[in-house]
Amino acid sequence: MNKLAKSKNRTLFGVCGGLAKYLNIDVSILRVIFILGTILSGSLVFWIYLLLALVLPNEE
C-alpha cells in the first residue's frame, strides 16, 4: 500500500510527484491540474500546495 509522501524526484517541493505516485497517475497531468486550479480558484490551490509541502513527510 502506497503512503502519501513528497517525492524525491522533485521539481519544486515534490508534492505533485508524491500525489501522482499515490494516485497512480502521470505527474504531468497533476501539475497541469494544479496550475489551472491555482489560476481558476484565485490562488486557493496554491495555498493548499504550500500546506501539503509543509505537512507531508519526505519519501523514504
PDB file of N, CA, C, O and CB in Angstrom:
ATOM      1  N   MET A   1       0.842  -1.180   0.000  1.00  0.00           N
ATOM      2  CA  MET A   1       0.000   0.000   0.000  1.00  0.00           C
ATOM      3  C   MET A   1       0.889   1.246   0.000  1.00  0.00           C
ATOM      4  O   MET A   1       1.799   1.367   0.819  1.00  0.00           O
ATOM      5  CB  MET A   1      -0.958  -0.003   1.222  1.00  0.00           C
ATOM      6  N   ASN A   2       0.617   2.162  -0.920  1.00  0.00           N
ATOM      7  CA  ASN A   2       1.400   3.386  -1.017  1.00  0.00           C
ATOM      8  C   ASN A   2       1.092   4.329   0.137  1.00  0.00           C
ATOM      9  O   ASN A   2      -0.046   4.431   0.594  1.00  0.00           O
ATOM     10  CB  ASN A   2       1.135   4.081  -2.347  1.00  0.00           C
ATOM     11  N   LYS A   3       2.117   5.006   0.591  1.00  0.00           N
ATOM     12  CA  LYS A   3       1.978   6.004   1.631  1.00  0.00           C
ATOM     13  C   LYS A   3       2.142   7.368   0.982  1.00  0.00           C
ATOM     14  O   LYS A   3       3.033   7.555   0.153  1.00  0.00           O
ATOM     15  CB  LYS A   3       3.013   5.786   2.779  1.00  0.00           C
ATOM     16  N   LEU A   4       1.295   8.324   1.347  1.00  0.00           N
ATOM     17  CA  LEU A   4       1.365   9.659   0.772  1.00  0.00           C
ATOM     18  C   LEU A   4       2.555  10.393   1.364  1.00  0.00           C
ATOM     19  O   LEU A   4       2.627  10.610   2.574  1.00  0.00           O
ATOM     20  CB  LEU A   4       0.054  10.443   1.021  1.00  0.00           C
ATOM     21  N   ALA A   5       3.493  10.775   0.496  1.00  0.00           N
ATOM     22  CA  ALA A   5       4.711  11.476   0.907  1.00  0.00           C
ATOM     23  C   ALA A   5       5.231  12.288  -0.263  1.00  0.00           C
ATOM     24  O   ALA A   5       4.888  12.018  -1.414  1.00  0.00           O
ATOM     25  CB  ALA A   5       5.793  10.481   1.409  1.00  0.00           C
ATOM     26  N   LYS A   6       6.056  13.280   0.027  1.00  0.00           N
ATOM     27  CA  LYS A   6       6.679  14.071  -1.032  1.00  0.00           C
ATOM     28  C   LYS A   6       7.698  13.212  -1.771  1.00  0.00           C
ATOM     29  O   LYS A   6       8.403  12.404  -1.166  1.00  0.00           O
ATOM     30  CB  LYS A   6       7.352  15.347  -0.453  1.00  0.00           C
ATOM     31  N   SER A   7       7.765  13.393  -3.065  1.00  0.00           N
ATOM     32  CA  SER A   7       8.647  12.606  -3.911  1.00  0.00           C
ATOM     33  C   SER A   7      10.093  13.086  -3.815  1.00  0.00           C
ATOM     34  O   SER A   7      10.353  14.276  -3.634  1.00  0.00           O
ATOM     35  CB  SER A   7       8.174  12.661  -5.353  1.00  0.00           C
ATOM     36  N   LYS A   8      11.029  12.147  -3.940  1.00  0.00           N
ATOM     37  CA  LYS A   8      12.452  12.509  -4.009  1.00  0.00           C
ATOM     38  C   LYS A   8      12.762  13.163  -5.343  1.00  0.00           C
ATOM     39  O   LYS A   8      13.608  14.054  -5.421  1.00  0.00           O
ATOM     40  CB  LYS A   8      13.347  11.267  -3.805  1.00  0.00           C
ATOM     41  N   ASN A   9      12.076  12.722  -6.398  1.00  0.00           N
ATOM     42  CA  ASN A   9      12.234  13.288  -7.733  1.00  0.00           C
ATOM     43  C   ASN A   9      11.321  14.506  -7.822  1.00  0.00           C
ATOM     44  O   ASN A   9      10.167  14.401  -8.236  1.00  0.00           O
ATOM     45  CB  ASN A   9      11.899  12.232  -8.858  1.00  0.00           C
ATOM     46  N   ARG A  10      11.851  15.659  -7.428  1.00  0.00           N
ATOM     47  CA  ARG A  10      11.006  16.835  -7.277  1.00  0.00           C
ATOM     48  C   ARG A  10      11.376  17.937  -8.239  1.00  0.00           C
ATOM     49  O   ARG A  10      12.529  18.086  -8.644  1.00  0.00           O
ATOM     50  CB  ARG A  10      11.082  17.348  -5.875  1.00  0.00           C
ATOM     51  N   THR A  11      10.355  18.711  -8.596  1.00  0.00           N
ATOM     52  CA  THR A  11      10.566  19.910  -9.392  1.00  0.00           C
ATOM     53  C   THR A  11      10.617  21.113  -8.466  1.00  0.00           C
ATOM     54  O   THR A  11      11.525  21.938  -8.574  1.00  0.00           O
ATOM     55  CB  THR A  11       9.452  20.077 -10.456  1.00  0.00           C
ATOM     56  N   LEU A  12       9.649  21.226  -7.552  1.00  0.00           N
ATOM     57  CA  LEU A  12       9.651  22.325  -6.603  1.00  0.00           C
ATOM     58  C   LEU A  12       9.772  21.759  -5.193  1.00  0.00           C
ATOM     59  O   LEU A  12      10.844  21.830  -4.591  1.00  0.00           O
ATOM     60  CB  LEU A  12       8.371  23.190  -6.749  1.00  0.00           C
ATOM     61  N   PHE A  13       8.701  21.205  -4.663  1.00  0.00           N
ATOM     62  CA  PHE A  13       8.732  20.613  -3.331  1.00  0.00           C
ATOM     63  C   PHE A  13       8.501  19.106  -3.341  1.00  0.00           C
ATOM     64  O   PHE A  13       8.719  18.446  -2.325  1.00  0.00           O
ATOM     65  CB  PHE A  13       7.701  21.271  -2.461  1.00  0.00           C
ATOM     66  N   GLY A  14       8.068  18.554  -4.459  1.00  0.00           N
ATOM     67  CA  GLY A  14       7.811  17.124  -4.552  1.00  0.00           C
ATOM     68  C   GLY A  14       6.390  16.730  -4.245  1.00  0.00           C
ATOM     69  O   GLY A  14       6.082  15.541  -4.171  1.00  0.00           O
ATOM     70  N   VAL A  15       5.501  17.715  -4.062  1.00  0.00           N
ATOM     71  CA  VAL A  15       4.115  17.425  -3.717  1.00  0.00           C
ATOM     72  C   VAL A  15       3.390  16.755  -4.879  1.00  0.00           C
ATOM     73  O   VAL A  15       2.729  15.735  -4.688  1.00  0.00           O
ATOM     74  CB  VAL A  15       3.388  18.707  -3.310  1.00  0.00           C
ATOM     75  N   CYS A  16       3.506  17.309  -6.066  1.00  0.00           N
ATOM     76  CA  CYS A  16       2.823  16.721  -7.235  1.00  0.00           C
ATOM     77  C   CYS A  16       3.349  15.321  -7.530  1.00  0.00           C
ATOM     78  O   CYS A  16       2.574  14.425  -7.864  1.00  0.00           O
ATOM     79  CB  CYS A  16       3.002  17.619  -8.476  1.00  0.00           C
ATOM     80  N   GLY A  17       4.655  15.127  -7.410  1.00  0.00           N
ATOM     81  CA  GLY A  17       5.230  13.809  -7.638  1.00  0.00           C
ATOM     82  C   GLY A  17       4.735  12.790  -6.641  1.00  0.00           C
ATOM     83  O   GLY A  17       4.425  11.655  -7.005  1.00  0.00           O
ATOM     84  N   GLY A  18       4.660  13.186  -5.388  1.00  0.00           N
ATOM     85  CA  GLY A  18       4.157  12.286  -4.348  1.00  0.00           C
ATOM     86  C   GLY A  18       2.690  11.958  -4.525  1.00  0.00           C
ATOM     87  O   GLY A  18       2.286  10.805  -4.372  1.00  0.00           O
ATOM     88  N   LEU A  19       1.877  12.974  -4.851  1.00  0.00           N
ATOM     89  CA  LEU A  19       0.454  12.738  -5.082  1.00  0.00           C
ATOM     90  C   LEU A  19       0.229  11.874  -6.319  1.00  0.00           C
ATOM     91  O   LEU A  19      -0.636  10.998  -6.317  1.00  0.00           O
ATOM     92  CB  LEU A  19      -0.287  14.067  -5.229  1.00  0.00           C
ATOM     93  N   ALA A  20       0.998  12.116  -7.366  1.00  0.00           N
ATOM     94  CA  ALA A  20       0.861  11.323  -8.583  1.00  0.00           C
ATOM     95  C   ALA A  20       1.207   9.862  -8.329  1.00  0.00           C
ATOM     96  O   ALA A  20       0.534   8.962  -8.832  1.00  0.00           O
ATOM     97  CB  ALA A  20       1.750  11.888  -9.688  1.00  0.00           C
ATOM     98  N   LYS A  21       2.242   9.634  -7.559  1.00  0.00           N
ATOM     99  CA  LYS A  21       2.623   8.251  -7.232  1.00  0.00           C
ATOM    100  C   LYS A  21       1.552   7.590  -6.373  1.00  0.00           C
ATOM    101  O   LYS A  21       1.226   6.420  -6.573  1.00  0.00           O
ATOM    102  CB  LYS A  21       3.985   8.219  -6.501  1.00  0.00           C
ATOM    103  N   TYR A  22       1.005   8.336  -5.418  1.00  0.00           N
ATOM    104  CA  TYR A  22      -0.032   7.816  -4.526  1.00  0.00           C
ATOM    105  C   TYR A  22      -1.315   7.502  -5.291  1.00  0.00           C
ATOM    106  O   TYR A  22      -1.958   6.484  -5.036  1.00  0.00           O
ATOM    107  CB  TYR A  22      -0.322   8.819  -3.407  1.00  0.00           C
ATOM    108  N   LEU A  23      -1.689   8.382  -6.237  1.00  0.00           N
ATOM    109  CA  LEU A  23      -2.914   8.198  -7.002  1.00  0.00           C
ATOM    110  C   LEU A  23      -2.712   7.371  -8.264  1.00  0.00           C
ATOM    111  O   LEU A  23      -3.675   7.043  -8.956  1.00  0.00           O
ATOM    112  CB  LEU A  23      -3.486   9.533  -7.367  1.00  0.00           C
ATOM    113  N   ASN A  24      -1.457   7.034  -8.566  1.00  0.00           N
ATOM    114  CA  ASN A  24      -1.102   6.221  -9.730  1.00  0.00           C
ATOM    115  C   ASN A  24      -1.530   6.885 -11.035  1.00  0.00           C
ATOM    116  O   ASN A  24      -2.144   6.258 -11.899  1.00  0.00           O
ATOM    117  CB  ASN A  24      -1.738   4.839  -9.620  1.00  0.00           C
ATOM    118  N   ILE A  25      -1.187   8.188 -11.161  1.00  0.00           N
ATOM    119  CA  ILE A  25      -1.445   8.922 -12.392  1.00  0.00           C
ATOM    120  C   ILE A  25      -0.152   9.613 -12.830  1.00  0.00           C
ATOM    121  O   ILE A  25       0.820   9.658 -12.077  1.00  0.00           O
ATOM    122  CB  ILE A  25      -2.600   9.959 -12.197  1.00  0.00           C
ATOM    123  N   ASP A  26      -0.149  10.140 -14.032  1.00  0.00           N
ATOM    124  CA  ASP A  26       1.028  10.815 -14.573  1.00  0.00           C
ATOM    125  C   ASP A  26       1.232  12.154 -13.865  1.00  0.00           C
ATOM    126  O   ASP A  26       0.278  12.909 -13.672  1.00  0.00           O
ATOM    127  CB  ASP A  26       0.886  11.023 -16.102  1.00  0.00           C
ATOM    128  N   VAL A  27       2.448  12.440 -13.487  1.00  0.00           N
ATOM    129  CA  VAL A  27       2.757  13.656 -12.744  1.00  0.00           C
ATOM    130  C   VAL A  27       2.498  14.906 -13.578  1.00  0.00           C
ATOM    131  O   VAL A  27       2.139  15.945 -13.023  1.00  0.00           O
ATOM    132  CB  VAL A  27       4.205  13.633 -12.279  1.00  0.00           C
ATOM    133  N   SER A  28       2.670  14.833 -14.888  1.00  0.00           N
ATOM    134  CA  SER A  28       2.424  15.992 -15.754  1.00  0.00           C
ATOM    135  C   SER A  28       0.960  16.416 -15.717  1.00  0.00           C
ATOM    136  O   SER A  28       0.655  17.609 -15.709  1.00  0.00           O
ATOM    137  CB  SER A  28       2.836  15.677 -17.193  1.00  0.00           C
ATOM    138  N   ILE A  29       0.068  15.452 -15.694  1.00  0.00           N
ATOM    139  CA  ILE A  29      -1.361  15.750 -15.615  1.00  0.00           C
ATOM    140  C   ILE A  29      -1.675  16.449 -14.305  1.00  0.00           C
ATOM    141  O   ILE A  29      -2.427  17.424 -14.282  1.00  0.00           O
ATOM    142  CB  ILE A  29      -2.197  14.466 -15.751  1.00  0.00           C
ATOM    143  N   LEU A  30      -1.113  15.965 -13.231  1.00  0.00           N
ATOM    144  CA  LEU A  30      -1.363  16.564 -11.921  1.00  0.00           C
ATOM    145  C   LEU A  30      -0.794  17.973 -11.833  1.00  0.00           C
ATOM    146  O   LEU A  30      -1.402  18.842 -11.209  1.00  0.00           O
ATOM    147  CB  LEU A  30      -0.769  15.696 -10.821  1.00  0.00           C
ATOM    148  N   ARG A  31       0.348  18.213 -12.440  1.00  0.00           N
ATOM    149  CA  ARG A  31       0.930  19.560 -12.436  1.00  0.00           C
ATOM    150  C   ARG A  31       0.056  20.540 -13.208  1.00  0.00           C
ATOM    151  O   ARG A  31      -0.130  21.680 -12.783  1.00  0.00           O
ATOM    152  CB  ARG A  31       2.340  19.535 -13.035  1.00  0.00           C
ATOM    153  N   VAL A  32      -0.480  20.095 -14.343  1.00  0.00           N
ATOM    154  CA  VAL A  32      -1.385  20.950 -15.121  1.00  0.00           C
ATOM    155  C   VAL A  32      -2.643  21.254 -14.312  1.00  0.00           C
ATOM    156  O   VAL A  32      -3.130  22.385 -14.324  1.00  0.00           O
ATOM    157  CB  VAL A  32      -1.759  20.274 -16.467  1.00  0.00           C
ATOM    158  N   ILE A  33      -3.172  20.251 -13.610  1.00  0.00           N
ATOM    159  CA  ILE A  33      -4.353  20.459 -12.763  1.00  0.00           C
ATOM    160  C   ILE A  33      -4.054  21.471 -11.669  1.00  0.00           C
ATOM    161  O   ILE A  33      -4.877  22.344 -11.393  1.00  0.00           O
ATOM    162  CB  ILE A  33      -4.819  19.130 -12.141  1.00  0.00           C
ATOM    163  N   PHE A  34      -2.885  21.368 -11.040  1.00  0.00           N
ATOM    164  CA  PHE A  34      -2.518  22.328 -10.003  1.00  0.00           C
ATOM    165  C   PHE A  34      -2.379  23.739 -10.565  1.00  0.00           C
ATOM    166  O   PHE A  34      -2.812  24.699  -9.928  1.00  0.00           O
ATOM    167  CB  PHE A  34      -1.217  21.906  -9.335  1.00  0.00           C
ATOM    168  N   ILE A  35      -1.784  23.879 -11.745  1.00  0.00           N
ATOM    169  CA  ILE A  35      -1.619  25.207 -12.348  1.00  0.00           C
ATOM    170  C   ILE A  35      -2.971  25.807 -12.714  1.00  0.00           C
ATOM    171  O   ILE A  35      -3.247  26.962 -12.393  1.00  0.00           O
ATOM    172  CB  ILE A  35      -0.722  25.127 -13.595  1.00  0.00           C
ATOM    173  N   LEU A  36      -3.812  25.024 -13.386  1.00  0.00           N
ATOM    174  CA  LEU A  36      -5.139  25.513 -13.747  1.00  0.00           C
ATOM    175  C   LEU A  36      -5.981  25.809 -12.505  1.00  0.00           C
ATOM    176  O   LEU A  36      -6.710  26.800 -12.461  1.00  0.00           O
ATOM    177  CB  LEU A  36      -5.854  24.492 -14.635  1.00  0.00           C
ATOM    178  N   GLY A  37      -5.875  24.954 -11.514  1.00  0.00           N
ATOM    179  CA  GLY A  37      -6.612  25.178 -10.267  1.00  0.00           C
ATOM    180  C   GLY A  37      -6.178  26.447  -9.570  1.00  0.00           C
ATOM    181  O   GLY A  37      -7.011  27.161  -9.011  1.00  0.00           O
ATOM    182  N   THR A  38      -4.894  26.740  -9.591  1.00  0.00           N
ATOM    183  CA  THR A  38      -4.390  27.964  -8.977  1.00  0.00           C
ATOM    184  C   THR A  38      -4.914  29.191  -9.707  1.00  0.00           C
ATOM    185  O   THR A  38      -5.317  30.167  -9.074  1.00  0.00           O
ATOM    186  CB  THR A  38      -2.859  27.969  -8.968  1.00  0.00           C
ATOM    187  N   ILE A  39      -4.911  29.147 -11.023  1.00  0.00           N
ATOM    188  CA  ILE A  39      -5.397  30.279 -11.813  1.00  0.00           C
ATOM    189  C   ILE A  39      -6.901  30.467 -11.635  1.00  0.00           C
ATOM    190  O   ILE A  39      -7.370  31.589 -11.445  1.00  0.00           O
ATOM    191  CB  ILE A  39      -5.064  30.079 -13.296  1.00  0.00           C
ATOM    192  N   LEU A  40      -7.654  29.372 -11.697  1.00  0.00           N
ATOM    193  CA  LEU A  40      -9.111  29.470 -11.666  1.00  0.00           C
ATOM    194  C   LEU A  40      -9.679  29.687 -10.268  1.00  0.00           C
ATOM    195  O   LEU A  40     -10.782  30.218 -10.135  1.00  0.00           O
ATOM    196  CB  LEU A  40      -9.707  28.231 -12.251  1.00  0.00           C
ATOM    197  N   SER A  41      -8.963  29.295  -9.234  1.00  0.00           N
ATOM    198  CA  SER A  41      -9.500  29.414  -7.877  1.00  0.00           C
ATOM    199  C   SER A  41      -9.043  30.683  -7.170  1.00  0.00           C
ATOM    200  O   SER A  41      -9.401  30.899  -6.012  1.00  0.00           O
ATOM    201  CB  SER A  41      -9.098  28.212  -7.060  1.00  0.00           C
ATOM    202  N   GLY A  42      -8.278  31.507  -7.821  1.00  0.00           N
ATOM    203  CA  GLY A  42      -7.792  32.712  -7.163  1.00  0.00           C
ATOM    204  C   GLY A  42      -6.746  32.400  -6.119  1.00  0.00           C
ATOM    205  O   GLY A  42      -6.740  33.021  -5.056  1.00  0.00           O
ATOM    206  N   SER A  43      -5.875  31.474  -6.382  1.00  0.00           N
ATOM    207  CA  SER A  43      -4.719  31.052  -5.588  1.00  0.00           C
ATOM    208  C   SER A  43      -5.037  30.126  -4.423  1.00  0.00           C
ATOM    209  O   SER A  43      -4.139  29.826  -3.637  1.00  0.00           O
ATOM    210  CB  SER A  43      -4.032  32.245  -5.066  1.00  0.00           C
ATOM    211  N   LEU A  44      -6.274  29.659  -4.274  1.00  0.00           N
ATOM    212  CA  LEU A  44      -6.598  28.720  -3.194  1.00  0.00           C
ATOM    213  C   LEU A  44      -5.788  27.431  -3.319  1.00  0.00           C
ATOM    214  O   LEU A  44      -5.269  26.924  -2.325  1.00  0.00           O
ATOM    215  CB  LEU A  44      -8.101  28.398  -3.200  1.00  0.00           C
ATOM    216  N   VAL A  45      -5.682  26.907  -4.524  1.00  0.00           N
ATOM    217  CA  VAL A  45      -4.939  25.664  -4.753  1.00  0.00           C
ATOM    218  C   VAL A  45      -3.456  25.870  -4.446  1.00  0.00           C
ATOM    219  O   VAL A  45      -2.795  24.950  -3.963  1.00  0.00           O
ATOM    220  CB  VAL A  45      -5.125  25.178  -6.211  1.00  0.00           C
ATOM    221  N   PHE A  46      -2.935  27.041  -4.717  1.00  0.00           N
ATOM    222  CA  PHE A  46      -1.547  27.363  -4.394  1.00  0.00           C
ATOM    223  C   PHE A  46      -1.303  27.244  -2.890  1.00  0.00           C
ATOM    224  O   PHE A  46      -0.296  26.673  -2.470  1.00  0.00           O
ATOM    225  CB  PHE A  46      -1.194  28.781  -4.883  1.00  0.00           C
ATOM    226  N   TRP A  47      -2.209  27.775  -2.083  1.00  0.00           N
ATOM    227  CA  TRP A  47      -2.055  27.701  -0.622  1.00  0.00           C
ATOM    228  C   TRP A  47      -2.195  26.272  -0.122  1.00  0.00           C
ATOM    229  O   TRP A  47      -1.522  25.885   0.833  1.00  0.00           O
ATOM    230  CB  TRP A  47      -3.087  28.596   0.073  1.00  0.00           C
ATOM    231  N   ILE A  48      -3.058  25.481  -0.751  1.00  0.00           N
ATOM    232  CA  ILE A  48      -3.175  24.061  -0.396  1.00  0.00           C
ATOM    233  C   ILE A  48      -1.872  23.340  -0.731  1.00  0.00           C
ATOM    234  O   ILE A  48      -1.412  22.500   0.043  1.00  0.00           O
ATOM    235  CB  ILE A  48      -4.373  23.397  -1.141  1.00  0.00           C
ATOM    236  N   TYR A  49      -1.276  23.661  -1.876  1.00  0.00           N
ATOM    237  CA  TYR A  49       0.003  23.080  -2.271  1.00  0.00           C
ATOM    238  C   TYR A  49       1.084  23.395  -1.234  1.00  0.00           C
ATOM    239  O   TYR A  49       1.833  22.509  -0.824  1.00  0.00           O
ATOM    240  CB  TYR A  49       0.425  23.603  -3.657  1.00  0.00           C
ATOM    241  N   LEU A  50       1.158  24.652  -0.815  1.00  0.00           N
ATOM    242  CA  LEU A  50       2.155  25.035   0.200  1.00  0.00           C
ATOM    243  C   LEU A  50       1.904  24.326   1.527  1.00  0.00           C
ATOM    244  O   LEU A  50       2.850  23.912   2.197  1.00  0.00           O
ATOM    245  CB  LEU A  50       2.141  26.557   0.416  1.00  0.00           C
ATOM    246  N   LEU A  51       0.650  24.183   1.906  1.00  0.00           N
ATOM    247  CA  LEU A  51       0.322  23.459   3.135  1.00  0.00           C
ATOM    248  C   LEU A  51       0.768  22.007   3.046  1.00  0.00           C
ATOM    249  O   LEU A  51       1.336  21.466   3.995  1.00  0.00           O
ATOM    250  CB  LEU A  51      -1.183  23.531   3.415  1.00  0.00           C
ATOM    251  N   LEU A  52       0.510  21.380   1.905  1.00  0.00           N
ATOM    252  CA  LEU A  52       0.957  19.999   1.708  1.00  0.00           C
ATOM    253  C   LEU A  52       2.480  19.899   1.733  1.00  0.00           C
ATOM    254  O   LEU A  52       3.030  18.926   2.247  1.00  0.00           O
ATOM    255  CB  LEU A  52       0.419  19.449   0.382  1.00  0.00           C
ATOM    256  N   ALA A  53       3.158  20.900   1.182  1.00  0.00           N
ATOM    257  CA  ALA A  53       4.624  20.902   1.189  1.00  0.00           C
ATOM    258  C   ALA A  53       5.162  20.941   2.611  1.00  0.00           C
ATOM    259  O   ALA A  53       6.215  20.369   2.891  1.00  0.00           O
ATOM    260  CB  ALA A  53       5.164  22.094   0.390  1.00  0.00           C
ATOM    261  N   LEU A  54       4.463  21.600   3.496  1.00  0.00           N
ATOM    262  CA  LEU A  54       4.897  21.685   4.887  1.00  0.00           C
ATOM    263  C   LEU A  54       4.517  20.452   5.706  1.00  0.00           C
ATOM    264  O   LEU A  54       5.256  20.045   6.602  1.00  0.00           O
ATOM    265  CB  LEU A  54       4.307  22.915   5.528  1.00  0.00           C
ATOM    266  N   VAL A  55       3.362  19.860   5.393  1.00  0.00           N
ATOM    267  CA  VAL A  55       2.820  18.786   6.224  1.00  0.00           C
ATOM    268  C   VAL A  55       3.303  17.393   5.808  1.00  0.00           C
ATOM    269  O   VAL A  55       3.581  16.551   6.662  1.00  0.00           O
ATOM    270  CB  VAL A  55       1.316  18.826   6.180  1.00  0.00           C
ATOM    271  N   LEU A  56       3.400  17.155   4.509  1.00  0.00           N
ATOM    272  CA  LEU A  56       3.749  15.806   4.036  1.00  0.00           C
ATOM    273  C   LEU A  56       5.187  15.446   4.390  1.00  0.00           C
ATOM    274  O   LEU A  56       6.081  16.286   4.288  1.00  0.00           O
ATOM    275  CB  LEU A  56       3.547  15.703   2.519  1.00  0.00           C
ATOM    276  N   PRO A  57       5.414  14.203   4.804  1.00  0.00           N
ATOM    277  CA  PRO A  57       6.797  13.771   5.066  1.00  0.00           C
ATOM    278  C   PRO A  57       7.531  13.502   3.760  1.00  0.00           C
ATOM    279  O   PRO A  57       6.903  13.336   2.714  1.00  0.00           O
ATOM    280  CB  PRO A  57       6.817  12.507   5.954  1.00  0.00           C
ATOM    281  N   ASN A  58       8.834  13.458   3.817  1.00  0.00           N
ATOM    282  CA  ASN A  58       9.644  13.108   2.644  1.00  0.00           C
ATOM    283  C   ASN A  58       9.581  11.615   2.399  1.00  0.00           C
ATOM    284  O   ASN A  58       9.433  10.824   3.331  1.00  0.00           O
ATOM    285  CB  ASN A  58      11.108  13.557   2.827  1.00  0.00           C
ATOM    286  N   GLU A  59       9.697  11.234   1.127  1.00  0.00           N
ATOM    287  CA  GLU A  59       9.690   9.831   0.738  1.00  0.00           C
ATOM    288  C   GLU A  59      10.966   9.156   1.248  1.00  0.00           C
ATOM    289  O   GLU A  59      12.046   9.747   1.217  1.00  0.00           O
ATOM    290  CB  GLU A  59       9.567   9.687  -0.805  1.00  0.00           C
ATOM    291  N   GLU A  60      10.833   7.952   1.702  1.00  0.00           N
ATOM    292  CA  GLU A  60      11.996   7.220   2.231  1.00  0.00           C
ATOM    293  C   GLU A  60      12.649   6.372   1.194  1.00  0.00           C
ATOM    294  O   GLU A  60      13.637   5.697   1.481  1.00  0.00           O
ATOM    295  CB  GLU A  60      11.600   6.360   3.388  1.00  0.00           C
TER     296      GLU A  60
END
